[in-house]
Amino acid sequence: MDLQLMTQSKKNQERPGAASSSRQDLRSLPSPFSLGSFLAIASSLSLHALEITQNANGTDLDFTWVSTEGATYSILSSTDLSLPLDDWETVVEGETADESGTNTLTLARPEADSTFYVLEESNPVILLSTDFEDNNAGFTVTNDGEGSVWEYGTPNSYGFTVEVTSGNNDSSRAWGTGLSVNNGQYAVNTITRLRTPVIDLTNFTSASLSFAEAVDVAMDDTAEVYLIDDETGALLETEPLHASTPDPNFFSSDWGSVGPIELPASAYGQPVRLEFRFIGSGGLSANFMGWYIDDVTVVAE
């Protein structure tokens, strides 16, 4: 059985800060050359050594490579070297870099007489990352109601049976709906929107949102994240990217992680913003504290 190997990196070579736009046609690459105990094909991109050995069980293959912190890896295979990479089978996808700096995994040995492999490295681009400890990160507030508004600062909120007195992971800063008055409980007729700075997705086709939240709202209130136009604020998607669910027992307001949430196709090829929209009427009358967010990250690939 002939196992041949090609490795390529999806590191950005065309423009700084942009993800690789297309895969390379392997028919344009040089002929295979010997690299240790396997064959590799060099590309115009960075070559990443991938070692393939037979597993001790005699039926599987062990794949080993040196990995880069923060990168993810995919392994593709094909029995036909003439095919473009888009037509190759993905046998491993989104493998994160191991903390040790070396990744190892085991795959079943292929049945074909000749199989080719490609190792792809993807380095995510961080478009937005903030823990709000130093400042409000350029987030802006629009208020449509007569009640509470989004505020930046140190939470010190107390409800009927729960409290929020810090940011995520006991940090000192976060955004919340009405931090400064009424023990942090939001007022009736609260309609308030918190918007991120501009997130430029002009050169990307894949991105995701992650954040931390603490939620203490009435069952008929809404806490939702929307994708909006960066200038007009118009919705790019009528459905929210995320809708927070209140605790039906009203006994929990613990911080929790949300995401990663994949952004929809309508986000790409342009600058956008994300909007955290809260509509509530049950705050002061029922001791609800509202919605708190922290540690917001948008990552593109």
N, C-alpha and C positions, 0 to 999 in steps of 0.2 A: 504494500500500500504506500502510495506516494503522498506525503503531506508537505505542501509547500506553503510558505508564509510570506505575507506582505504586511508591512506596518506603516501606518501614516498617522499624523497628528492633525486634528482639526483646529490647531492654533491659528489665529488670525494672521494671514500673510498679506491681505489686500489693503486693509485700512485699519488703523488703530481703533480699538474699542468696538469692533464689529465682529459678528459671528461669521464663520465660514459660509459662503453662499451656495456652494455646490461641491459635490464630490468629484474626484478626479477620475477620468477615463483611464483605466489601467492599461489599455492598449497603447497608450502614449508613453508608458514608463519603460525604463531600461530593462534589459534582460535580467533574469535572476542571477544573483551571485552568492557565493558560499559565505555564510555567517555562522560560525560555530558548527553546531550539529544539524542546522536546518538551512533552508533556502529563503532568501528575502529579496524583495524588490524595492529598490530605493525610489523615493518620490522626490518632488521638489520641495515637499514639506519636511518637517523634522521626522527623522526615523526613530522609532521606539522599539527596542529589542524585545521580542516575545519568545520565550523559550517553551518548547513543547516537548514533553517527555512522556513515556508510557507509565501509567499508574502501576503501583505494586500489584493490583488485582489482575493485571494483564489484559484488561478489556477496555479501560478508560484512558483518557489523555489528561495530563496535568499541564495547565497553562500558567506561566509565571512571567511577570514583568515588573520593572521598577516604575512606581507611580508617583505622581506629583500631588501634593496637598491641594485640595479644592477641586481637582479635576474628576471627571467621570469617564468611564471607558466602555466601549462596545466592541464585540468581536463579531465579524461577519465571515461567512464562508460561502464558497461556490466550487462547483466542479468544472466550471467553464471560465477560464481566465479572460476570454474575450468580452465577457459581459461588463457593462458599466456597474459601478458600485451600487447604484440605486436598485439594481436588480439582484443583488446578493442577498442571501438569507442572513438575518440577524439572529445569532445564536445566544448572544449575551448583550444586554442593553442596560445602560445606566449604572454600571458597577462603580461604586465610589472608591476613591483612593484609600488604601489601608493606612492606618496611623503609623505602621512600621516602615512605610515607604516601599513595600513590596507586596504585590497582589498575587494570589495563587487561587486557582479554581480548577475544578475537575469537570470534564465533559465526556459524554459517551463517544467512543471511537466511531468515526463515520464508516458507513458500509461501502462507499464508493472507492474505486481503485485509486483515484487521485482527487485530493481536496486541497483547496487553497484557503488561507486565512488572512484576515486583515484586522489589525488592532487600531481602533480609532480613539483618540484622546479629545475630549471636549472640555474647554476651559470656560466656565460661566463668567459672564460680565456683570458686575454688580452695578445696577443703575440707581438704586436707592437703598441706603442702609443707615438706620438711625435708631439709637436707644433713648434719644431725647434727654440724655443726662446733661449735655452742655448747652443746648438751646432747643427751640421748638422745631428745628429742622426746616423752616420755611413753609410749614403747613399754614393754611389760611382758613378762616371761618366765614361762612355765610349763614345768616339767621333769618328764617322765614316766619317764625312764630313769635309769640309774646312771652314765651317761657324761658327756660335756661338755654345757655349756649355752650359750645365746646370751649373748654379752658385748658391751658397748659400750666402745669405746676406739680406740686406734691399732693397726691390724694390724701384726704383726711375725712372720709365719708362713712357715715353710720346709718344703716337701715334698721329694720325691725329686729332681725336676728343675725345680720351679717354686716361686714364692714370691708372697706377698701382703704388701706392706710399706706400703701406704697405702690410703686410701679411693679412691673414683672420682675421676678427673682429678687424681690426686696430692694429694687432700685428706688431712687428718690424722685424721679420725674416721669410724667406720662401725660397723655391727653385724656380728659374726661368731660362728661356733660354736666357742667355746673359744679366746680370744685370749691368755689369761694363762699357760698351762702347755704343756709338751710341744712347744715351738716352734710352737704354734698348731695342732697336729694333734689332731683330735677322737678321743675314746676309744671303745672298744667299748661297745655298748648305749647309744648316744646317741639319745635321743628328746626333743627340745626344741622348744618353740613360742614364737615371737615375735609379739606382738599389737600392732596399732596402737592409738592412742587411739580413742575413739568417733568415727565418721564419720556425721553426721546426714544421711540421704538422705530425710527425711520429705517434703520439698517438691520432690523431683527425680524425673525419669523417665529420665535419661541421665547416666552418669558413667563415667570410665575411670581405670585405675591404670597408672602408669609407675614404674619404678625401675631402678637399676643393680645388677648382681650380678657377683661373681666366684665360680667354682665349681671345686672340686677334690675330687671324691668318687668312691667306688667305683661300679661299674656297677649294683650291686643296691641302692644307697642311694637314698633319695628326698628331694628338695628341692622342696616344693610350696607354693602359695599357696591358701588357702581363704577363703571368705566365711562368717562366723560371726555368731551372735546376739550383740548387744553385752553382754548380761547373763549368759546361761547358757553361752555359748561353743559352743552346739550348731551343727552345720553347717546352713547355709541351702541349700547345694548339695553333693551328695555327691561330685561331680567337682571336681577342683581348677581354679582359674582359670588357673593356670600351673604347669607342671612343668619344672624345669630339667634340661637334658640334660648329663650329664658328657662330657668329652672322651675318646673311646675310646682315644686315644693317650697320654693322661695327660701331655701336654707343654705344656699351656696352662692358665693361670688368670687370663687378662687380664680386666679389667673390661669389661662390655658392657651395652648398654641393652636393657631389656625393656618392651614396650608401645608405644603405649597399649593396654591390655586393657579391652574394654568389659565392664562389670559386668552380670550377668544380671538378668532382670526381678524375681527374688525379692529383690533388694537394696533396692528402692525403697519409699518410704512408711514408713520406719522408721530408727532408728539401727542401725548395724552396725559390725563391726570386720573387719579383714583379718588373717589368721594365716599367718605364714611357718613352716611345719612341716618340720623336718628329722629324718629317721630314718637313722642310719648305724651301721655296724659295722666299717668298713674303715680307720679312721683310723690309729691307732698301729701296727697290724700292717703297714700298707702305705704309710705316710708321706703319707696324704691330709690336707688342711687343712680341708676342709669348705665351708661356704657363707657368703658375705659379701654384705651388701646396703647400699645407700647411695642417696641422692637419691630419696626416695619421694614421689610426688605423686599426689593424687586430685583430678580436675577434673570438675565437673558442668556440664551445660548445661540 
